[in-house]
Every structure is written in structure tokens, then in C-alpha cells.
Amino acid sequence: MNMYIISEDIYRTYPKTSLDALTGNDEKKWKDQVLSAVEEVASYLRARYDVDLIFVDIPTHVSADEYILGALVENSVDGLIYEAILAVPADTLISNETYWIQNDPRNQKIVSLTVDVLLYYLLGRLNNNDIPQFRRVRYDGDDPKQMGGAVGYLKSVAKGIVQPDLPLLETGQTDQTGNVVMYTSASASAAKNTSF
């Protein structure tokens, strides 16, 4: 499955058996919920940040496939992300250190926020009244104004109060809402050459 969120991201905070019960092992439901969570997080970021560089798909490694330099893959054995340090020929094992290093360049705060949104969505699918208090707080601070949790943090990012280390849209570039970006940083150009 190609997704920005990989299984290991969820298992750090939610047991696999419980997650399987939430999704019913239905890959389409799982994928739809992940895409919805990513879109919610991206919606707060896209006016200032290059969400195409932030929310990259991470496929599961397939030894028979070729990969380009810089490709990111998930190792289904250990659940970690690996990066190609050279162009990888077909039939190359992920354990081959000539071609692969373990590296997860994603912003871990954004990963954590996306997981919190995803778990809130998954738990709400069953019965919105049964979402544990802890999960409500992680999502929106359990506040009618949504000033805490993932949503509160993302609102602060959208307002420019919090400025995470993410690739900014470049000056003059049109954001995904059709507006021309009026700000940038020196790191934005460098970020265009890296994967997130």
C-alpha cells in the first residue's frame, strides 16, 4: 500500500490488534481514512507550505523493483523507512547497505498529528460517542473552539504563530488555493531538492 502514514506510525501509539478491529482489515476503508486524515492536516498547511513535498507516498519495498536515487520505501519486515543512496537495480535486497540506508526524513510532528487525526476518524467510524477522552483531547483538545490537540496546533501553524520546519512555497509560486505566495525562506529552495 502506498501511503504517507505507514503501519509502524500507528503501532507506536495504538495496538495492531485494536487497529485491525477498527478497520476490519478492509484495505479500502483504511486507505480512505488515511487520505482523509492527510487532507485535513494538509488543509491547514497548504497556504504556506509545499504539501506535495511534505506528504509523499511511501510504498512497501519490493525486491524485484528498481528504484531511483532518493526513493523512500517501507520495509515490511521491520516497519522502518529506507532511502536509496544510489539507483537500485532490480532484485536488490533492502538489507544491501550499498544501496539502502534506514532514514525517515518526514517531519515527525506532522506524522504524529496525522496519526492523531487518523485515529480520531477511525474511532469515530464506529460510534462518535465512544471515542475515548484521550483521543478527543489528542484531536481537538476536547474544546468547542478546538484550541488544543492536533487541530489547535494546526490552526496555530495556519495563522503563522507556530512555524514548523517544513518546505515553504516559494515566492511567486501559486499555492493550491490559487493564491500567489508572497513569502519564502532560504531553506525552501534547498527543501525542493529533498524528500519529506
VMD Tcl script that draws the C-alpha trace (Angstrom):
set ca {
  {0.00 0.00 0.00}
  {1.40 3.43 -0.95}
  {0.63 5.88 1.81}
  {2.22 8.76 3.71}
  {1.35 7.06 7.00}
  {2.85 3.60 7.41}
  {1.66 0.90 9.78}
  {4.53 1.43 12.21}
  {3.46 5.05 12.74}
  {0.14 3.82 14.14}
  {1.52 0.89 16.13}
  {3.68 3.27 18.19}
  {0.50 4.61 19.83}
  {-2.22 2.06 19.08}
  {-2.02 -1.75 19.28}
  {-2.14 -3.67 15.99}
  {-4.93 -5.96 17.18}
  {-7.10 -3.00 18.14}
  {-6.37 -1.29 14.83}
  {-7.35 -4.43 12.90}
  {-10.64 -4.44 14.82}
  {-11.27 -0.80 13.86}
  {-10.63 -1.32 10.16}
  {-11.95 -4.88 9.87}
  {-8.80 -5.50 7.81}
  {-10.54 -3.62 4.99}
  {-7.73 -2.00 2.99}
  {-10.07 0.38 1.12}
  {-11.56 1.73 4.38}
  {-8.06 2.05 5.81}
  {-6.79 3.92 2.75}
  {-9.83 6.23 2.65}
  {-9.36 7.16 6.31}
  {-5.63 7.80 5.86}
  {-6.31 10.01 2.84}
  {-8.96 11.94 4.82}
  {-6.58 12.48 7.74}
  {-3.76 13.60 5.43}
  {-6.14 16.01 3.68}
  {-7.27 17.53 7.00}
  {-3.68 18.15 8.08}
  {-2.68 19.40 4.61}
  {-5.62 21.82 4.55}
  {-4.02 23.81 7.37}
  {-0.57 23.78 5.73}
  {-1.16 24.32 2.01}
  {-1.45 28.11 2.06}
  {2.17 28.45 3.25}
  {3.87 25.08 2.84}
  {4.54 22.82 -0.14}
  {2.30 19.89 0.79}
  {3.42 17.93 -2.29}
  {6.90 17.73 -0.74}
  {5.57 17.00 2.75}
  {3.02 14.25 2.09}
  {4.96 11.77 -0.03}
  {3.71 8.25 -0.65}
  {5.91 5.55 0.83}
  {5.47 2.22 -0.95}
  {6.35 -1.13 0.56}
  {9.72 -2.34 -0.69}
  {9.59 -4.96 -3.44}
  {12.97 -6.58 -4.16}
  {12.09 -7.22 -7.81}
  {11.57 -3.48 -8.47}
  {14.12 -0.87 -9.49}
  {14.33 2.38 -7.51}
  {15.78 5.79 -8.26}
  {18.29 7.60 -6.08}
  {16.45 9.11 -3.09}
  {13.46 6.75 -3.28}
  {11.78 6.04 0.06}
  {10.29 2.64 0.87}
  {8.84 0.85 3.87}
  {10.45 -2.43 4.86}
  {7.58 -4.80 5.60}
  {9.84 -6.87 7.88}
  {10.88 -4.22 10.40}
  {8.34 -1.47 9.58}
  {11.08 1.12 9.06}
  {11.64 3.54 6.19}
  {14.70 3.18 3.98}
  {16.18 5.59 1.44}
  {18.02 4.63 -1.75}
  {21.51 6.15 -1.70}
  {22.15 5.01 -5.29}
  {19.92 3.95 -8.16}
  {18.81 0.46 -7.08}
  {18.76 -2.35 -9.65}
  {16.01 -4.96 -9.62}
  {16.46 -7.96 -7.30}
  {18.34 -5.94 -4.66}
  {17.51 -6.75 -1.05}
  {16.78 -3.85 1.29}
  {19.50 -5.19 3.59}
  {22.11 -4.32 0.92}
  {23.84 -1.34 2.54}
  {25.47 -0.36 -0.74}
  {22.05 0.83 -1.92}
  {19.87 1.42 1.15}
  {20.10 3.28 4.47}
  {17.48 3.42 7.17}
  {16.20 7.00 7.04}
  {12.84 8.62 7.71}
  {13.02 12.26 6.53}
  {9.36 13.02 7.29}
  {8.69 15.73 9.87}
  {7.79 13.62 12.90}
  {5.48 16.27 14.37}
  {3.38 16.20 11.19}
  {3.40 12.38 11.25}
  {2.22 12.42 14.88}
  {-0.55 14.96 14.16}
  {-1.72 12.96 11.15}
  {-1.84 9.79 13.26}
  {-3.91 11.60 15.93}
  {-6.38 12.78 13.27}
  {-6.47 9.31 11.69}
  {-7.19 7.52 14.97}
  {-9.94 10.03 15.77}
  {-11.51 9.32 12.37}
  {-11.21 5.54 12.77}
  {-12.71 5.54 16.25}
  {-15.49 7.88 15.14}
  {-16.48 5.50 12.35}
  {-17.84 3.08 14.91}
  {-19.66 5.48 17.20}
  {-18.73 9.10 17.74}
  {-19.92 8.90 21.36}
  {-17.47 6.09 22.10}
  {-14.27 7.96 21.18}
  {-12.06 7.77 24.27}
  {-11.46 11.08 26.04}
  {-7.71 10.74 25.49}
  {-8.26 10.54 21.70}
  {-10.64 13.55 21.74}
  {-8.00 15.59 23.55}
  {-5.29 14.46 21.13}
  {-7.52 15.51 18.22}
  {-9.03 18.85 19.30}
  {-8.29 19.38 22.97}
  {-11.92 18.40 23.65}
  {-12.71 22.08 23.41}
  {-15.62 23.56 21.41}
  {-13.21 26.12 19.92}
  {-10.69 23.38 19.04}
  {-7.80 25.27 20.61}
  {-5.86 22.20 21.73}
  {-4.71 18.91 20.31}
  {-3.78 18.37 16.68}
  {-6.40 20.81 15.36}
  {-5.31 23.59 17.73}
  {-1.67 23.14 16.75}
  {-2.54 23.16 13.04}
  {-4.64 26.31 13.47}
  {-1.60 27.97 15.06}
  {0.52 26.87 12.10}
  {-2.04 28.23 9.63}
  {-2.00 31.60 11.43}
  {1.82 31.68 11.43}
  {2.05 31.55 15.24}
  {3.86 28.20 15.05}
  {6.37 27.70 12.24}
  {7.38 24.06 11.80}
  {10.47 23.09 9.82}
  {8.66 22.32 6.56}
  {9.34 23.31 2.95}
  {7.67 26.66 2.26}
  {6.06 27.54 -1.03}
  {8.42 29.77 -2.97}
  {7.73 33.45 -3.57}
  {5.61 33.89 -6.68}
  {4.53 30.23 -6.70}
  {0.78 29.69 -6.80}
  {-0.46 27.70 -3.81}
  {-3.13 25.04 -4.14}
  {-5.87 27.57 -3.43}
  {-4.83 29.65 -6.46}
  {-3.20 32.47 -4.48}
  {0.29 33.73 -5.27}
  {2.71 33.17 -2.40}
  {4.23 36.33 -1.00}
  {6.78 34.81 1.39}
  {9.50 32.20 1.35}
  {12.67 31.21 3.12}
  {16.18 30.43 2.01}
  {15.56 26.84 3.09}
  {12.60 26.48 0.71}
  {14.89 26.19 -2.32}
  {17.04 23.62 -0.58}
  {13.94 21.71 0.52}
  {12.83 21.39 -3.10}
  {15.80 19.07 -3.61}
  {14.97 16.74 -0.73}
  {12.18 14.33 0.11}
  {9.91 14.78 3.11}
}
mol new
graphics top color blue
foreach p $ca { graphics top sphere $p radius 0.5 }
foreach p [lrange $ca 0 end-1] q [lrange $ca 1 end] { graphics top cylinder $p $q radius 0.2 }
display resetview
